[in-house]
């Protein structure tokens, strides 16, 4: 039976992980039963170099492990507990939590302690990361090969371009991002790799997680995206450059320019949900983040997460937990006039969606209300569609501005992108052109937003 794209890519991603030969030899010596089951090597690799992390814990959900082991969809009889128990008995003991569908809490690793000799060897691996000589593939032990890496990149490109999307505009974006030349990213690694690794080492928090992601990028530098079943958004396949923390990503993409829509979802909601107070605030040059800073914190990332979670219907307790984490009282947050108006408009819009059994996006697609697609999901999808429509003129121009004097959208981040100008002298020209196109599109759509730039 032919493998699905998803199944093939998961197997390939695990198979491309490289380590130093002495480290792999140590694993074989420490865990002599590794070849007794086809699940042991992938699961050990997953636990040694975790990239799927939730609040500091390694995610070991049923679906994540099924995907890890090459399933394109999780079989109904897939018994992850049995897999874990056998792994603990034969390879490495660890404990895991229960999951909660109601609380949307994934199963995670509770305790895991590798032998000290493995821990010490892992630290040495961190220092050897950029030494690509004498590296072997973790699963097979075969020497790393640039020829194999190149063939793998070509295969991934070809498979990625076969993907389909429900919306024409998503397909155009998907094909463009998946057709970028791999050399764009290998040159970044060659130029900025050392500085990136140094920045990761200097992180106070999350250093190991970022190292795991960066090492995965080195083993597979191509940036591949996939569509979503529900939204017009596209997402990276596996761990890619956009998976890195912003401060690390910006070190790696030094020499490029990063753009994002100002208060994107907030501005879109103001228009789609018809909130006069918010529209007036934005028309007068108001900045939502400065408005929220009056609560006593300038933690923009946390405030952005809280605001967008509130907008799209997160439960009271979820918002409360996030606010408490940054020292803000729920009553102070919800008492802000613009937040009050936002919640009122959101509730009205959700009632409309329920009454009309769905809603139509700006691309003309009707999203039907159903058990697996509730009013909160539809609310978010309509805003995300508008987000793509605002930025779509950039994709149009990027497709015609290739070559030595052109530019590329190097990375896509939903409400923004990273621009690479092949001729450095023309970077400002393309920044201004992109800004103008988005400004015109926003004006036509009645959205109070614009591009904000950061030179890297």
C-alpha positions in Angstrom: 0.0 0.0 0.0 1.3 3.5 -0.9 2.2 5.6 2.1 0.4 8.9 2.7 2.4 12.0 2.6 2.0 12.4 6.3 3.1 8.8 7.1 6.2 9.1 4.8 7.3 12.4 6.2 7.0 11.2 9.8 9.2 8.1 9.1 11.6 10.3 7.2 11.9 13.0 9.9 12.8 10.4 12.6 15.2 8.7 10.2 17.1 11.9 9.5 18.1 12.6 13.1 21.9 12.4 13.3 24.2 12.0 16.3 27.9 11.4 16.8 29.0 7.8 16.3 30.3 7.4 19.9 26.9 8.6 21.3 25.0 6.0 19.2 27.5 3.3 20.3 26.9 4.2 23.9 23.1 3.9 23.4 23.5 0.4 21.9 25.8 -0.6 24.8 23.5 0.9 27.5 20.2 -0.5 26.0 21.0 -3.9 24.5 17.3 -4.6 23.8 16.9 -1.7 21.4 16.4 -3.9 18.3 13.8 -6.1 20.0 10.9 -3.9 18.8 10.4 -1.5 15.9 9.0 1.1 18.4 12.1 1.2 20.7 14.5 3.3 18.6 11.9 5.9 17.5 10.6 6.3 21.1 14.0 6.6 22.6 14.9 9.2 20.0 11.7 11.1 20.8 12.5 11.1 24.6 16.2 11.9 24.1 15.6 14.9 21.8 12.0 16.1 22.6 10.6 18.9 20.4 6.9 18.6 21.3 6.7 20.4 24.7 3.7 21.7 26.6 4.5 23.9 29.6 7.9 22.3 30.0 6.6 18.7 29.7 7.2 16.2 26.9 3.9 15.4 25.1 3.3 11.7 24.7 -0.3 11.7 23.5 -1.8 8.7 21.8 -1.9 10.6 18.5 1.7 11.9 18.8 3.1 8.4 19.4 1.0 6.9 16.6 2.4 9.6 14.3 5.9 8.9 15.6 5.6 5.2 14.7 4.5 6.0 11.1 0.7 5.8 11.2 -1.0 8.3 8.9 -4.0 8.2 11.3 -4.3 6.7 14.8 -5.8 3.2 14.7 -8.8 2.6 16.9 -7.0 -0.2 18.7 -3.7 1.6 19.1 -2.6 0.9 22.7 0.0 3.5 23.7 0.0 2.3 27.4 1.2 -1.2 26.3 3.9 0.4 24.1 5.1 2.5 27.1 5.1 -0.5 29.5 7.2 -2.6 27.2 9.6 0.2 26.6 10.0 0.8 30.4 10.6 -2.9 30.9 13.1 -3.4 28.1 14.7 0.0 27.6 14.2 3.1 29.9 11.7 3.5 32.7 9.6 6.6 32.8 6.2 7.7 34.1 3.4 9.6 32.3 0.3 11.5 33.2 -3.3 10.8 32.3 -4.9 12.9 29.6 -8.2 14.9 29.8 -10.3 15.5 26.8 -12.7 17.7 28.7 -9.8 19.9 30.0 -7.9 19.6 26.7 -4.9 18.3 28.6 -2.5 16.1 26.7 -0.7 13.1 28.2 2.9 14.1 29.2 6.0 12.6 30.7 5.9 13.0 34.5 9.3 11.6 35.4 12.3 10.5 33.2 15.9 10.2 34.3 18.4 8.8 31.9 21.6 7.2 33.4 24.3 9.7 34.2 26.6 8.4 31.5 23.8 9.2 28.9 23.2 12.6 30.4 26.9 13.5 30.3 27.1 12.2 26.7 24.1 14.4 25.7 25.9 17.5 27.0 28.8 16.6 24.8 26.4 16.2 21.8 25.3 19.8 22.3 28.9 21.1 21.8 29.4 18.9 18.7 26.3 20.0 16.9 28.0 22.0 14.1 30.6 19.3 13.6 28.9 17.4 10.7 31.8 15.0 10.2 31.6 11.5 11.6 27.9 11.8 12.3 25.6 8.8 11.9 21.8 8.4 11.5 20.4 7.6 15.0 18.0 4.9 13.9 20.3 3.0 11.5 23.9 3.8 12.6 24.8 4.4 8.9 27.1 7.4 8.2 25.5 10.8 7.4 25.6 11.5 3.7 25.1 14.8 2.0 24.0 12.9 -1.1 21.3 11.2 0.9 20.3 14.5 2.5 20.0 16.1 -1.0 17.9 13.2 -2.3 15.7 13.4 0.8 15.2 17.2 0.2 14.2 16.6 -3.4 11.8 13.9 -2.4 10.2 16.1 0.3 9.8 18.9 -2.2 8.1 16.7 -4.7 5.7 15.2 -2.1 4.9 18.6 -0.6 3.8 20.0 -4.0 1.2 17.2 -4.3 -0.7 18.4 -1.3 -4.1 19.9 -1.8 -6.0 22.6 0.1 -9.7 23.4 0.4 -9.2 27.1 -0.4 -7.5 28.2 -3.7 -5.6 31.0 -1.9 -4.2 28.5 0.6 -3.0 26.3 -2.2 -1.2 29.2 -3.9 0.5 30.0 -0.6 1.4 26.4 0.1 2.9 25.8 -3.4 4.9 29.0 -3.1 6.4 28.2 0.3 7.1 24.6 -0.6 8.9 25.6 -3.8 11.6 27.8 -2.1 15.2 26.7 -2.9 16.8 24.8 0.0 20.0 26.8 -0.5 18.2 29.8 1.0 18.2 28.0 4.3 21.5 26.1 4.1 23.2 29.5 3.6 21.5 30.9 6.7 22.9 28.0 8.7 26.3 28.4 7.3 26.3 32.1 8.0 24.5 32.4 11.3 24.6 28.8 12.7 27.4 29.5 15.2 25.7 32.6 16.5 22.4 30.7 16.8 23.9 27.9 18.8 25.6 30.4 21.1 22.3 32.3 21.6 20.6 28.9 22.5 23.3 28.2 25.1 22.8 31.6 26.7 19.1 31.1 27.2 18.0 31.1 30.8 15.0 28.9 30.1 14.1 26.4 27.3 17.7 26.0 26.1 17.5 22.2 25.7 14.2 22.4 23.8 15.6 25.0 21.4 18.7 22.9 20.9 16.6 19.9 20.0 14.6 22.0 17.4 17.8 23.6 16.0 19.5 20.2 15.7 16.5 18.9 13.8 16.8 21.8 11.4 20.4 21.1 10.7 19.6 17.5 9.9 16.8 18.5 7.6 17.2 22.2 6.5 14.3 22.3 4.1 11.2 24.2 5.2 8.1 22.3 4.3 4.5 23.4 5.1 1.2 21.5 5.2 -2.5 22.7 5.1 -4.9 22.3 7.9 -8.2 20.4 7.7 -10.1 23.3 9.4 -8.4 26.6 8.7 -6.9 28.5 5.7 -3.6 28.6 7.7 -0.6 26.5 6.7 1.7 24.9 9.3 5.3 23.6 9.2 5.8 19.9 8.9 7.9 18.8 11.9 10.3 21.2 13.6 11.3 24.0 11.3 12.8 27.5 11.7 9.4 29.0 12.6 9.3 26.6 15.5 12.2 28.3 17.2 11.6 31.0 19.8 11.5 34.5 18.2 14.8 35.6 19.7 16.6 32.5 18.4 14.9 32.6 15.0 15.9 36.2 14.6 19.6 35.3 15.2 19.4 32.5 12.6 17.6 34.8 10.0 20.0 37.8 10.6 20.2 39.9 7.4 16.5 39.4 6.6 13.5 41.5 7.6 10.4 40.4 9.6 6.9 41.8 9.1 3.7 41.3 10.9 0.2 42.8 10.8 -0.3 45.3 13.7 -2.8 43.9 16.2 -4.0 41.5 13.4 -6.8 39.5 15.0 -7.9 42.3 17.2 -8.2 44.7 14.2 -10.0 42.1 12.1 -12.5 41.3 14.9 -13.2 45.0 15.3 -14.5 45.1 11.7 -16.0 41.7 11.3 -17.9 41.9 14.7 -18.7 45.6 14.3 -17.2 47.0 17.5 -17.5 50.9 17.2 -15.3 51.6 20.3 -12.5 49.4 19.1 -12.7 50.8 15.5 -12.5 54.4 16.9 -9.6 53.4 19.1 -7.6 52.0 16.2 -8.6 54.9 13.8 -7.1 57.3 16.4 -3.8 55.4 16.3 -4.4 53.4 19.5 -2.1 50.4 20.2 -3.8 47.5 21.9 -0.7 46.3 23.6 0.1 49.7 25.1 -3.6 49.7 26.2 -3.1 46.4 28.0 0.2 47.4 29.6 -1.8 49.6 32.0 -2.6 46.3 33.8 0.9 46.3 35.2 2.9 44.0 32.9 4.6 44.6 29.5 4.7 40.8 28.7 3.4 41.2 25.2 3.6 37.5 24.3 1.5 36.5 27.3 -1.0 39.3 26.8 -1.4 38.4 23.1 -2.1 34.8 24.1 -4.7 35.8 26.7 -6.4 38.4 24.4 -6.7 36.0 21.5 -7.8 33.1 23.8 -10.5 35.3 25.2 -11.6 36.5 21.7 -12.2 32.9 20.5 -14.0 31.6 23.5 -11.6 30.1 25.9 -13.2 29.0 29.2 -13.1 31.4 32.2 -10.7 29.1 34.1 -8.3 29.0 31.2 -8.1 32.8 31.0 -7.9 33.1 34.8 -4.9 30.7 34.9 -3.1 32.6 32.3 -3.8 36.0 33.9 -2.6 34.7 37.3 0.6 33.5 35.8 1.5 37.1 34.9 0.1 38.7 38.1 -3.1 40.2 36.7 -6.5 39.8 38.4 -9.4 38.6 36.1 -11.7 41.4 37.3 -9.2 44.1 36.4 -8.7 42.6 32.9 -12.4 42.1 32.1 -13.3 45.6 33.5 -11.3 47.4 30.7 -13.8 49.1 28.5 -12.4 47.8 25.2 -12.3 44.2 26.6 -15.9 44.6 27.8 -17.0 45.6 24.3 -15.0 42.9 22.7 -16.6 40.1 24.8 -20.0 41.5 24.2 -19.5 41.5 20.4 -17.9 38.1 20.5 -20.9 36.6 22.3 -23.3 38.3 19.9 -21.3 36.9 16.9 -21.3 33.4 18.3 -25.1 33.5 18.8 -25.5 34.6 15.2 -23.4 31.6 14.0 -25.6 29.3 16.0 -28.7 30.8 14.7 -27.6 30.6 11.1 -26.0 27.2 11.6 -22.6 28.5 10.4 -20.9 31.4 8.7 -19.3 32.4 5.4 -15.6 33.4 5.2 -14.3 36.3 3.1 -13.3 33.7 0.5 -16.9 32.6 0.1 -16.6 29.3 1.9 -19.5 28.4 4.2 -18.4 26.8 7.5 -21.2 24.6 8.8 -21.9 24.4 12.5 -21.4 20.8 13.6 -20.2 18.8 16.6 -16.6 18.8 15.4 -16.7 22.5 14.3 -18.4 24.6 16.9 -19.1 28.4 16.9 -15.8 29.2 18.6 -13.9 27.3 15.8 -15.9 29.1 13.1 -15.3 32.4 14.7 -11.6 31.9 14.6 -11.6 30.5 11.1 -13.4 33.6 9.7 -10.8 35.9 11.3 -7.9 33.7 10.0 -9.3 33.8 6.5 -9.3 37.6 6.6 -5.8 37.5 7.9 -4.7 35.6 4.8 -6.7 37.9 2.5 -4.9 40.9 4.0 -1.5 39.4 3.2 -2.3 37.7 -0.1 -1.1 40.6 -2.3 2.4 39.9 -0.9 2.2 36.3 -2.2 1.2 37.6 -5.7 4.2 39.9 -6.0 6.6 37.4 -4.5 5.8 34.9 -7.3 6.8 37.5 -9.9 9.8 39.0 -8.1 12.1 36.0 -8.1 15.8 36.1 -9.2 18.9 38.0 -8.2 17.1 41.3 -8.0 13.9 39.9 -6.4 12.9 38.8 -3.0 11.4 35.7 -1.3 9.0 35.1 1.5 11.5 33.0 3.4 9.2 32.1 6.4 5.4 32.3 6.9 3.9 33.0 10.3 0.2 33.4 9.8 -0.1 37.2 10.5 3.4 38.0 9.2 6.4 36.8 7.2 10.1 37.0 6.9 11.4 38.7 3.8 14.7 37.9 2.1 15.9 40.3 -0.6 18.4 38.6 -2.9 20.0 42.0 -3.5 20.5 43.7 -0.1 20.3 47.2 -1.7 16.7 46.5 -2.8 15.5 45.3 0.6 14.0 48.7 1.6 12.3 49.0 -1.8 10.5 45.6 -1.3 9.6 46.5 2.3 7.9 49.7 1.1 6.2 47.9 -1.8 4.8 45.2 0.5 3.7 47.8 3.0 1.8 49.7 0.4 0.1 46.6 -1.0 -1.1 45.6 2.5 -2.2 49.1 3.3 -4.3 49.2 0.1 -5.8 45.8 0.8 -6.6 46.7 4.4 -8.3 49.9 3.3 -10.5 48.1 0.8 -11.4 45.5 3.4 -12.1 48.1 6.1 -9.5 46.7 8.5 -7.4 49.1 10.6 -4.0 47.4 10.4 -0.7 47.8 8.6 2.7 46.0 8.4 5.2 46.5 11.1 8.9 45.8 10.2 11.9 44.6 12.1 15.3 44.5 10.4 17.2 41.4 11.5 
